[in-house]
């Protein structure tokens, strides 16, 4: 990759903050809020509203530049393909999450590779050769633009240290100017729309709000803006609502609640199969998981459960994934995989176990695991202490550390889907696809069996350990590749499993032995989205927007979570503004109290999932859905 003003090199100014507002003085912005503040500031520098779409490569390039990125044409083409017609604000935020800023140290390191004399300079001849011959090649005019920068060039040499400093300063100033513009616009809008942020009294958070009228008054809009972040306040202040509908649901504490899920009588006499799997959190916040095909030979009563897999953890360390909600959607295959019919999902609960009991006829069923994403989320807090993975003894021989062995043993438990203590080629390939993106073919597997401990042509736990040790030896002790594996499997630098949730599925059938097989590992969307929408439309409460009978908000609640789905029966897309600010003890999967969604014509979409922050306390879901004009 060429290092240049047109390169993929990006810069870390994400933590820049706007001038202090009453909210930031009292409640400092979180890193997530700062990220969205910067996204919005950059977007509004190019567009009048965050509801406008990016409709060209040039607009995308400009918006990314204002966000402190400096994308190459290759990067632009990655997100703007020949099939792309538009990108919205949410797409823009996802791109910024993927295109991480680069620090000054990383940029300097890249230039140092060309500094043959290690004196802080690169000859113009070398720079020209590098930029026009390697990586994403620059044109002669583009290189001349770099070489002609007076502040960083003299005597036929390029001062890359000065260049990096100048580049970082320019980038930071650009973001600062963008944020200042956002703050000025914010004050102007507060003045124009009567948003009394500075003078409004504090609302008692313990008070339970009464349902608001279906048409939001202007004073209501002001109140709802007061307690959100700056991005939320701007979102509320700049939009006009045609009509609104609200939901209020008060939920009791779950901590001491009696079980609703009970095992069938004589289940010990039923036939049982089990399979494991895992939810993995991607960089952009998307969740992927294993998906399964189940075969039932004859009509039978069936009992299905799913729960987080309880791995053996180091004493005293928390297991965050054990609090992650899990569910299983069961779909019947009719004639083809493309024609799936929702049968049920595991809505009953006993502590961390979710289950369903009922009769299933003979046939093929698809089991699609689901989690709301309220608790399986990106961790903002950085880890400072990096665990040691390998060490050498006094003879120089390389070994895996005790901590790393324990982690590898847990990974083995997760990827051993059938729980027989061995890894088949199919099971190992799910692991390979997750960590390297490539499958291991039969020939490579044969070599693996020759060199590592196997039983019945399957890899043992010790063989899996030795395979990782060989990888470390191949890199002469450099743990870089091992860390890639660990991060892919959801572990952080302290060897804590924070961005994955392993789970186990148990199936009991009264009259036949079920068969289950993992067939895919893919995003929790598509068929799952359709299944959730259908389930909520069938079982949830529906409210029609006043004056807009084709727009319906459906809300389904169980004692664990609440899901809302928006149904648009009209022939045109609609934009719905969602306000959760008056909810109490709640967290949603979007991570924002206020946001907007676009619902296409003749379609339904999952709007949000909401769960209690603290299950041992009462939680109140109070949400207003407004149609934006």
QUIWOSUL-V209391 format. One record per residue. N is the residue number from 1. RES is the residue in one letter. SS is DSSP state (alpha for helix, beta for strand, coil for the rest). NEAR is the number of other ideal C-beta (glycine too) atoms within 12 Angstrom. Layout:
n=N res=RES ss=SS near=NEAR
n=N res=RES ss=SS near=NEAR
//
This chain:
n=1 res=X ss=coil near=23
n=2 res=X ss=coil near=32
n=3 res=X ss=coil near=37
n=4 res=X ss=coil near=39
n=5 res=X ss=coil near=31
n=6 res=X ss=coil near=29
n=7 res=X ss=coil near=33
n=8 res=X ss=coil near=31
n=9 res=X ss=coil near=37
n=10 res=X ss=coil near=33
n=11 res=X ss=beta near=37
n=12 res=X ss=coil near=22
n=13 res=X ss=coil near=34
n=14 res=X ss=coil near=34
n=15 res=X ss=coil near=26
n=16 res=X ss=coil near=31
n=17 res=X ss=coil near=29
n=18 res=X ss=coil near=32
n=19 res=X ss=coil near=20
n=20 res=X ss=coil near=15
n=21 res=X ss=coil near=30
n=22 res=X ss=alpha near=23
n=23 res=X ss=alpha near=31
n=24 res=X ss=alpha near=22
n=25 res=X ss=alpha near=13
n=26 res=X ss=alpha near=15
n=27 res=X ss=coil near=17
n=28 res=X ss=coil near=15
n=29 res=X ss=coil near=29
n=30 res=X ss=coil near=20
n=31 res=X ss=alpha near=20
n=32 res=X ss=alpha near=26
n=33 res=X ss=alpha near=31
n=34 res=X ss=alpha near=26
n=35 res=X ss=alpha near=34
n=36 res=X ss=alpha near=37
n=37 res=X ss=alpha near=43
n=38 res=X ss=alpha near=42
n=39 res=X ss=alpha near=39
n=40 res=X ss=alpha near=44
n=41 res=X ss=alpha near=42
n=42 res=X ss=alpha near=42
n=43 res=X ss=alpha near=40
n=44 res=X ss=alpha near=34
n=45 res=X ss=alpha near=30
n=46 res=X ss=alpha near=31
n=47 res=X ss=coil near=27
n=48 res=X ss=coil near=12
n=49 res=X ss=coil near=23
n=50 res=X ss=coil near=39
n=51 res=X ss=coil near=30
n=52 res=X ss=coil near=22
n=53 res=X ss=coil near=26
n=54 res=X ss=beta near=32
n=55 res=X ss=coil near=17
n=56 res=X ss=coil near=18
n=57 res=X ss=alpha near=23
n=58 res=X ss=alpha near=16
n=59 res=X ss=alpha near=27
n=60 res=X ss=alpha near=37
n=61 res=X ss=alpha near=28
n=62 res=X ss=alpha near=24
n=63 res=X ss=alpha near=42
n=64 res=X ss=alpha near=41
n=65 res=X ss=alpha near=29
n=66 res=X ss=alpha near=35
n=67 res=X ss=coil near=42
n=68 res=X ss=coil near=39
n=69 res=X ss=coil near=39
n=70 res=X ss=coil near=33
n=71 res=X ss=coil near=35
n=72 res=X ss=coil near=29
n=73 res=X ss=alpha near=25
n=74 res=X ss=alpha near=19
n=75 res=X ss=alpha near=28
n=76 res=X ss=alpha near=30
n=77 res=X ss=alpha near=18
n=78 res=X ss=alpha near=19
n=79 res=X ss=alpha near=30
n=80 res=X ss=coil near=28
n=81 res=X ss=coil near=12
n=82 res=X ss=coil near=7
n=83 res=X ss=coil near=9
n=84 res=X ss=coil near=21
n=85 res=X ss=coil near=13
n=86 res=X ss=coil near=23
n=87 res=X ss=beta near=32
n=88 res=X ss=coil near=31
n=89 res=X ss=alpha near=35
n=90 res=X ss=alpha near=27
n=91 res=X ss=alpha near=26
n=92 res=X ss=alpha near=41
n=93 res=X ss=alpha near=33
n=94 res=X ss=alpha near=20
n=95 res=X ss=alpha near=33
n=96 res=X ss=alpha near=39
n=97 res=X ss=alpha near=27
n=98 res=X ss=alpha near=23
n=99 res=X ss=coil near=34
n=100 res=X ss=coil near=22
n=101 res=X ss=coil near=30
n=102 res=X ss=beta near=29
n=103 res=X ss=coil near=20
n=104 res=X ss=alpha near=26
n=105 res=X ss=alpha near=15
n=106 res=X ss=alpha near=22
n=107 res=X ss=alpha near=32
n=108 res=X ss=alpha near=26
n=109 res=X ss=alpha near=18
n=110 res=X ss=alpha near=26
n=111 res=X ss=alpha near=37
n=112 res=X ss=alpha near=21
n=113 res=X ss=coil near=21
n=114 res=X ss=coil near=30
n=115 res=X ss=coil near=24
n=116 res=X ss=coil near=17
n=117 res=X ss=coil near=12
n=118 res=X ss=coil near=13
n=119 res=X ss=coil near=15
n=120 res=X ss=coil near=21
n=121 res=X ss=beta near=26
n=122 res=X ss=beta near=37
n=123 res=X ss=beta near=23
n=124 res=X ss=alpha near=27
n=125 res=X ss=alpha near=18
n=126 res=X ss=alpha near=25
n=127 res=X ss=alpha near=36
n=128 res=X ss=alpha near=27
n=129 res=X ss=alpha near=18
n=130 res=X ss=alpha near=31
n=131 res=X ss=alpha near=35
n=132 res=X ss=alpha near=24
n=133 res=X ss=alpha near=16
n=134 res=X ss=coil near=19
n=135 res=X ss=coil near=22
n=136 res=X ss=coil near=26
n=137 res=X ss=coil near=22
n=138 res=X ss=coil near=30
n=139 res=X ss=coil near=17
n=140 res=X ss=alpha near=15
n=141 res=X ss=alpha near=14
n=142 res=X ss=alpha near=23
n=143 res=X ss=alpha near=29
n=144 res=X ss=alpha near=19
n=145 res=X ss=alpha near=18
n=146 res=X ss=alpha near=35
n=147 res=X ss=alpha near=30
n=148 res=X ss=coil near=17
n=149 res=X ss=coil near=23
n=150 res=X ss=alpha near=14
n=151 res=X ss=alpha near=17
n=152 res=X ss=alpha near=28
n=153 res=X ss=beta near=26
n=154 res=X ss=beta near=16
n=155 res=X ss=coil near=9
n=156 res=X ss=coil near=15
n=157 res=X ss=beta near=25
n=158 res=X ss=beta near=37
n=159 res=X ss=beta near=30
n=160 res=X ss=alpha near=37
n=161 res=X ss=alpha near=26
n=162 res=X ss=alpha near=23
n=163 res=X ss=alpha near=33
n=164 res=X ss=alpha near=31
n=165 res=X ss=alpha near=21
n=166 res=X ss=alpha near=25
n=167 res=X ss=alpha near=34
n=168 res=X ss=alpha near=29
n=169 res=X ss=alpha near=18
n=170 res=X ss=alpha near=23
n=171 res=X ss=alpha near=35
n=172 res=X ss=alpha near=24
n=173 res=X ss=alpha near=19
n=174 res=X ss=alpha near=29
n=175 res=X ss=alpha near=37
n=176 res=X ss=alpha near=25
n=177 res=X ss=alpha near=22
n=178 res=X ss=alpha near=33
n=179 res=X ss=alpha near=37
n=180 res=X ss=alpha near=20
n=181 res=X ss=alpha near=24
n=182 res=X ss=alpha near=36
n=183 res=X ss=alpha near=29
n=184 res=X ss=alpha near=20
n=185 res=X ss=alpha near=29
n=186 res=X ss=alpha near=38
n=187 res=X ss=alpha near=24
n=188 res=X ss=alpha near=16
n=189 res=X ss=alpha near=27
n=190 res=X ss=alpha near=30
n=191 res=X ss=alpha near=15
n=192 res=X ss=alpha near=13
n=193 res=X ss=alpha near=25
n=194 res=X ss=coil near=20
n=195 res=X ss=coil near=33
n=196 res=X ss=coil near=20
n=197 res=X ss=coil near=34
n=198 res=X ss=coil near=19
n=199 res=X ss=coil near=12
n=200 res=X ss=coil near=20
n=201 res=X ss=coil near=11
n=202 res=X ss=coil near=16
n=203 res=X ss=coil near=17
n=204 res=X ss=coil near=11
n=205 res=X ss=coil near=16
n=206 res=X ss=coil near=12
n=207 res=X ss=coil near=12
n=208 res=X ss=coil near=20
n=209 res=X ss=coil near=28
n=210 res=X ss=coil near=13
n=211 res=X ss=coil near=22
n=212 res=X ss=coil near=27
n=213 res=X ss=coil near=15
n=214 res=X ss=coil near=25
n=215 res=X ss=coil near=20
n=216 res=X ss=coil near=31
n=217 res=X ss=coil near=16
n=218 res=X ss=alpha near=18
n=219 res=X ss=alpha near=17
n=220 res=X ss=alpha near=26
n=221 res=X ss=alpha near=35
n=222 res=X ss=alpha near=27
n=223 res=X ss=alpha near=28
n=224 res=X ss=alpha near=40
n=225 res=X ss=alpha near=38
n=226 res=X ss=alpha near=36
n=227 res=X ss=coil near=31
n=228 res=X ss=coil near=35
n=229 res=X ss=coil near=37
n=230 res=X ss=alpha near=41
n=231 res=X ss=alpha near=42
n=232 res=X ss=alpha near=38
n=233 res=X ss=alpha near=42
n=234 res=X ss=alpha near=39
n=235 res=X ss=alpha near=40
n=236 res=X ss=alpha near=43
n=237 res=X ss=alpha near=34
n=238 res=X ss=coil near=34
n=239 res=X ss=coil near=32
n=240 res=X ss=coil near=20
n=241 res=X ss=beta near=37
n=242 res=X ss=beta near=23
n=243 res=X ss=beta near=28
n=244 res=X ss=beta near=38
n=245 res=X ss=beta near=38
n=246 res=X ss=beta near=34
n=247 res=X ss=beta near=36
n=248 res=X ss=beta near=26
n=249 res=X ss=beta near=31
n=250 res=X ss=beta near=24
n=251 res=X ss=beta near=29
n=252 res=X ss=coil near=20
n=253 res=X ss=coil near=18
n=254 res=X ss=coil near=28
n=255 res=X ss=coil near=15
n=256 res=X ss=coil near=12
n=257 res=X ss=coil near=19
n=258 res=X ss=coil near=14
n=259 res=X ss=coil near=17
n=260 res=X ss=coil near=20
n=261 res=X ss=coil near=27
n=262 res=X ss=coil near=17
n=263 res=X ss=coil near=23
n=264 res=X ss=coil near=23
n=265 res=X ss=coil near=13
n=266 res=X ss=coil near=11
n=267 res=X ss=alpha near=22
n=268 res=X ss=alpha near=12
n=269 res=X ss=alpha near=14
n=270 res=X ss=coil near=25
n=271 res=X ss=beta near=25
n=272 res=X ss=beta near=24
n=273 res=X ss=beta near=30
n=274 res=X ss=beta near=29
n=275 res=X ss=beta near=40
n=276 res=X ss=beta near=37
n=277 res=X ss=beta near=46
n=278 res=X ss=beta near=46
n=279 res=X ss=beta near=45
n=280 res=X ss=beta near=40
n=281 res=X ss=beta near=36
n=282 res=X ss=coil near=28
n=283 res=X ss=coil near=20
n=284 res=X ss=coil near=21
n=285 res=X ss=coil near=27
n=286 res=X ss=coil near=26
n=287 res=X ss=beta near=37
n=288 res=X ss=beta near=36
n=289 res=X ss=beta near=43
n=290 res=X ss=beta near=43
n=291 res=X ss=beta near=39
n=292 res=X ss=beta near=39
n=293 res=X ss=beta near=26
n=294 res=X ss=beta near=39
n=295 res=X ss=beta near=28
n=296 res=X ss=beta near=35
n=297 res=X ss=coil near=20
n=298 res=X ss=coil near=19
n=299 res=X ss=coil near=16
n=300 res=X ss=beta near=28
n=301 res=X ss=beta near=28
n=302 res=X ss=beta near=43
n=303 res=X ss=beta near=37
n=304 res=X ss=beta near=48
n=305 res=X ss=beta near=38
n=306 res=X ss=beta near=47
n=307 res=X ss=beta near=34
n=308 res=X ss=beta near=35
n=309 res=X ss=coil near=37
n=310 res=X ss=coil near=22
n=311 res=X ss=coil near=33
n=312 res=X ss=coil near=15
n=313 res=X ss=coil near=23
n=314 res=X ss=coil near=18
n=315 res=X ss=coil near=8
n=316 res=X ss=coil near=7
n=317 res=X ss=coil near=20
n=318 res=X ss=coil near=14
n=319 res=X ss=coil near=24
n=320 res=X ss=alpha near=26
n=321 res=X ss=alpha near=37
n=322 res=X ss=alpha near=24
n=323 res=X ss=alpha near=30
n=324 res=X ss=coil near=41
n=325 res=X ss=coil near=43
n=326 res=X ss=coil near=45
n=327 res=X ss=beta near=45
n=328 res=X ss=beta near=48
n=329 res=X ss=beta near=42
n=330 res=X ss=beta near=45
n=331 res=X ss=beta near=35
n=332 res=X ss=beta near=27
n=333 res=X ss=beta near=27
n=334 res=X ss=coil near=17
n=335 res=X ss=coil near=11
n=336 res=X ss=coil near=11
n=337 res=X ss=coil near=18
n=338 res=X ss=coil near=13
n=339 res=X ss=coil near=15
n=340 res=X ss=beta near=28
n=341 res=X ss=beta near=23
n=342 res=X ss=beta near=29
n=343 res=X ss=beta near=32
n=344 res=X ss=beta near=31
n=345 res=X ss=beta near=34
n=346 res=X ss=coil near=39
n=347 res=X ss=coil near=35
n=348 res=X ss=beta near=28
n=349 res=X ss=beta near=29
n=350 res=X ss=beta near=22
n=351 res=X ss=coil near=26
n=352 res=X ss=coil near=29
n=353 res=X ss=beta near=32
n=354 res=X ss=beta near=39
n=355 res=X ss=beta near=35
n=356 res=X ss=beta near=36
n=357 res=X ss=beta near=30
n=358 res=X ss=beta near=25
n=359 res=X ss=beta near=19
n=360 res=X ss=beta near=33
n=361 res=X ss=coil near=23
n=362 res=X ss=coil near=21
n=363 res=X ss=beta near=27
n=364 res=X ss=beta near=30
n=365 res=X ss=beta near=39
n=366 res=X ss=beta near=37
n=367 res=X ss=beta near=50
n=368 res=X ss=beta near=45
n=369 res=X ss=beta near=49
n=370 res=X ss=beta near=46
n=371 res=X ss=coil near=43
n=372 res=X ss=coil near=37
n=373 res=X ss=coil near=39
n=374 res=X ss=coil near=30
n=375 res=X ss=coil near=36
n=376 res=X ss=coil near=41
n=377 res=X ss=coil near=32
n=378 res=X ss=coil near=26
n=379 res=X ss=coil near=24
n=380 res=X ss=coil near=19
n=381 res=X ss=coil near=16
n=382 res=X ss=coil near=14
n=383 res=X ss=coil near=19
n=384 res=X ss=coil near=9
n=385 res=X ss=coil near=12
n=386 res=X ss=coil near=21
n=387 res=X ss=coil near=28
n=388 res=X ss=coil near=23
n=389 res=X ss=coil near=35
n=390 res=X ss=beta near=33
n=391 res=X ss=beta near=21
n=392 res=X ss=beta near=16
n=393 res=X ss=coil near=10
n=394 res=X ss=coil near=7
n=395 res=X ss=coil near=7
n=396 res=X ss=coil near=11
n=397 res=X ss=coil near=14
n=398 res=X ss=beta near=26
n=399 res=X ss=beta near=23
n=400 res=X ss=beta near=32
n=401 res=X ss=coil near=26
n=402 res=X ss=alpha near=18
n=403 res=X ss=alpha near=26
n=404 res=X ss=alpha near=32
n=405 res=X ss=alpha near=27
n=406 res=X ss=alpha near=27
n=407 res=X ss=alpha near=38
n=408 res=X ss=alpha near=36
n=409 res=X ss=alpha near=26
n=410 res=X ss=alpha near=34
n=411 res=X ss=alpha near=39
n=412 res=X ss=alpha near=35
n=413 res=X ss=alpha near=33
n=414 res=X ss=alpha near=41
n=415 res=X ss=alpha near=43
n=416 res=X ss=coil near=35
n=417 res=X ss=coil near=38
n=418 res=X ss=coil near=26
n=419 res=X ss=coil near=25
n=420 res=X ss=coil near=21
n=421 res=X ss=coil near=22
n=422 res=X ss=coil near=28
n=423 res=X ss=beta near=40
n=424 res=X ss=coil near=29
n=425 res=X ss=alpha near=25
n=426 res=X ss=alpha near=29
n=427 res=X ss=alpha near=37
n=428 res=X ss=alpha near=37
n=429 res=X ss=alpha near=28
n=430 res=X ss=alpha near=39
n=431 res=X ss=alpha near=37
n=432 res=X ss=alpha near=27
n=433 res=X ss=alpha near=23
n=434 res=X ss=alpha near=33
n=435 res=X ss=alpha near=32
n=436 res=X ss=coil near=19
n=437 res=X ss=coil near=13
n=438 res=X ss=coil near=13
n=439 res=X ss=coil near=21
n=440 res=X ss=coil near=27
n=441 res=X ss=coil near=14
n=442 res=X ss=alpha near=15
n=443 res=X ss=alpha near=12
n=444 res=X ss=alpha near=20
n=445 res=X ss=alpha near=27
n=446 res=X ss=alpha near=15
n=447 res=X ss=alpha near=15
n=448 res=X ss=alpha near=29
n=449 res=X ss=alpha near=26
n=450 res=X ss=alpha near=14
n=451 res=X ss=alpha near=16
n=452 res=X ss=coil near=29
n=453 res=X ss=coil near=21
n=454 res=X ss=beta near=26
n=455 res=X ss=beta near=17
n=456 res=X ss=coil near=14
n=457 res=X ss=coil near=21
n=458 res=X ss=beta near=28
n=459 res=X ss=beta near=37
n=460 res=X ss=coil near=26
n=461 res=X ss=alpha near=28
n=462 res=X ss=alpha near=22
n=463 res=X ss=alpha near=28
n=464 res=X ss=alpha near=36
n=465 res=X ss=alpha near=30
n=466 res=X ss=alpha near=24
n=467 res=X ss=alpha near=37
n=468 res=X ss=alpha near=39
n=469 res=X ss=alpha near=29
n=470 res=X ss=alpha near=21
n=471 res=X ss=alpha near=31
n=472 res=X ss=alpha near=31
n=473 res=X ss=alpha near=22
n=474 res=X ss=alpha near=17
n=475 res=X ss=coil near=19
n=476 res=X ss=coil near=14
n=477 res=X ss=coil near=23
n=478 res=X ss=coil near=16
n=479 res=X ss=coil near=30
n=480 res=X ss=alpha near=17
n=481 res=X ss=alpha near=24
n=482 res=X ss=alpha near=39
n=483 res=X ss=alpha near=28
n=484 res=X ss=alpha near=20
n=485 res=X ss=alpha near=29
n=486 res=X ss=alpha near=35
n=487 res=X ss=alpha near=28
n=488 res=X ss=alpha near=30
n=489 res=X ss=coil near=39
n=490 res=X ss=coil near=37
n=491 res=X ss=beta near=38
n=492 res=X ss=coil near=28
n=493 res=X ss=coil near=24
n=494 res=X ss=coil near=24
n=495 res=X ss=coil near=35
n=496 res=X ss=coil near=32
n=497 res=X ss=beta near=40
n=498 res=X ss=coil near=32
n=499 res=X ss=coil near=35
n=500 res=X ss=beta near=42
n=501 res=X ss=beta near=46
n=502 res=X ss=beta near=43
n=503 res=X ss=beta near=43
n=504 res=X ss=beta near=35
n=505 res=X ss=beta near=45
n=506 res=X ss=beta near=33
n=507 res=X ss=beta near=39
n=508 res=X ss=beta near=34
n=509 res=X ss=beta near=35
n=510 res=X ss=coil near=27
n=511 res=X ss=coil near=20
n=512 res=X ss=coil near=25
n=513 res=X ss=coil near=21
n=514 res=X ss=coil near=37
n=515 res=X ss=beta near=25
n=516 res=X ss=beta near=38
n=517 res=X ss=beta near=27
n=518 res=X ss=beta near=35
n=519 res=X ss=beta near=26
n=520 res=X ss=beta near=25
n=521 res=X ss=beta near=33
n=522 res=X ss=beta near=25
n=523 res=X ss=beta near=25
n=524 res=X ss=coil near=40
n=525 res=X ss=coil near=22
n=526 res=X ss=coil near=24
n=527 res=X ss=alpha near=29
n=528 res=X ss=alpha near=37
n=529 res=X ss=alpha near=24
n=530 res=X ss=alpha near=28
n=531 res=X ss=alpha near=36
n=532 res=X ss=alpha near=40
n=533 res=X ss=alpha near=32
n=534 res=X ss=alpha near=28
n=535 res=X ss=alpha near=33
n=536 res=X ss=alpha near=37
n=537 res=X ss=alpha near=27
n=538 res=X ss=alpha near=20
n=539 res=X ss=alpha near=21
n=540 res=X ss=coil near=30
n=541 res=X ss=beta near=23
n=542 res=X ss=beta near=25
n=543 res=X ss=beta near=28
n=544 res=X ss=beta near=23
n=545 res=X ss=beta near=33
n=546 res=X ss=coil near=22
n=547 res=X ss=coil near=16
n=548 res=X ss=beta near=30
n=549 res=X ss=beta near=16
n=550 res=X ss=beta near=21
n=551 res=X ss=beta near=39
n=552 res=X ss=beta near=32
n=553 res=X ss=beta near=43
n=554 res=X ss=beta near=34
n=555 res=X ss=beta near=35
n=556 res=X ss=beta near=35
n=557 res=X ss=beta near=30
n=558 res=X ss=coil near=31
n=559 res=X ss=coil near=31
n=560 res=X ss=coil near=37
n=561 res=X ss=beta near=40
n=562 res=X ss=beta near=40
n=563 res=X ss=beta near=45
n=564 res=X ss=beta near=44
n=565 res=X ss=beta near=38
n=566 res=X ss=beta near=44
n=567 res=X ss=beta near=35
n=568 res=X ss=beta near=32
n=569 res=X ss=coil near=22
n=570 res=X ss=coil near=20
n=571 res=X ss=coil near=11
n=572 res=X ss=coil near=17
n=573 res=X ss=coil near=24
n=574 res=X ss=beta near=37
n=575 res=X ss=beta near=33
n=576 res=X ss=beta near=40
n=577 res=X ss=beta near=44
n=578 res=X ss=beta near=44
n=579 res=X ss=beta near=41
n=580 res=X ss=coil near=41
n=581 res=X ss=coil near=34
n=582 res=X ss=coil near=33
n=583 res=X ss=coil near=37
n=584 res=X ss=beta near=31
n=585 res=X ss=coil near=27
n=586 res=X ss=beta near=35
n=587 res=X ss=beta near=31
n=588 res=X ss=beta near=34
n=589 res=X ss=coil near=35
n=590 res=X ss=coil near=30
n=591 res=X ss=coil near=31
n=592 res=X ss=coil near=33
n=593 res=X ss=coil near=35
n=594 res=X ss=beta near=42
n=595 res=X ss=beta near=38
n=596 res=X ss=beta near=35
n=597 res=X ss=beta near=34
n=598 res=X ss=beta near=30
n=599 res=X ss=beta near=35
n=600 res=X ss=coil near=20
n=601 res=X ss=coil near=17
n=602 res=X ss=coil near=16
n=603 res=X ss=beta near=24
n=604 res=X ss=beta near=33
n=605 res=X ss=beta near=32
n=606 res=X ss=beta near=40
n=607 res=X ss=beta near=40
n=608 res=X ss=beta near=42
n=609 res=X ss=beta near=39
n=610 res=X ss=beta near=42
n=611 res=X ss=beta near=34
n=612 res=X ss=beta near=37
n=613 res=X ss=coil near=21
n=614 res=X ss=coil near=18
n=615 res=X ss=coil near=28
n=616 res=X ss=coil near=15
n=617 res=X ss=coil near=19
n=618 res=X ss=coil near=23
n=619 res=X ss=beta near=34
n=620 res=X ss=beta near=31
n=621 res=X ss=beta near=37
n=622 res=X ss=beta near=33
n=623 res=X ss=beta near=43
n=624 res=X ss=beta near=40
n=625 res=X ss=beta near=45
n=626 res=X ss=beta near=39
n=627 res=X ss=beta near=38
n=628 res=X ss=beta near=32
n=629 res=X ss=coil near=17
//
